[in-house]
Amino acid sequence: MRRGVSCSGRETHFSLKIASIMAEVTIETIKNGPYIVKGAVELIDADGNAFPVEKRMALCRCGASTTKPFCDGTHSKIGFKAAEKAVPESAES
């Protein structure tokens, strides 16, 4: 079973496995919304089950989606506010 680790060091329930060259994959944050993953990425859940490979995925960032790990738009209904920018000092070293 594959598991990921978040920036805080906590184990995540989903991990992303890059299916091709890293340069062909991008992850973009939408202001107060989901992560948009573009490129050939395989998404595997905590039990090792793979979701169908998609060229574009919107992944929940607010934690309230009923279709986790995918975004269902709930962030806009609950007033989710994300950090505006990445904080370089918080990166793992």
Stockholm file with secondary structure:
# STOCKHOLM 1.0

chainA/1-93         MRRGVSCSGRETHFSLKIASIMAEVTIETIKNGPYIVKGAVELIDADGNAFPVEKRMALCRCGASTTKPFCDGTHSKIGFKAAEKAVPESAES
#=GR chainA/1-93 SS CCCEECTTSCEESCEEEECSCGGGCEEEECTTSCEEEEEEEEEECTTSCBCCCEEEEEECSSSCCTTTTBCCSHHHHHTCCCCSSCCGGGSCC
#=GC SS_cons        CCCEECTTSCEESCEEEECSCGGGCEEEECTTSCEEEEEEEEEECTTSCBCCCEEEEEECSSSCCTTTTBCCSHHHHHTCCCCSSCCGGGSCC
//
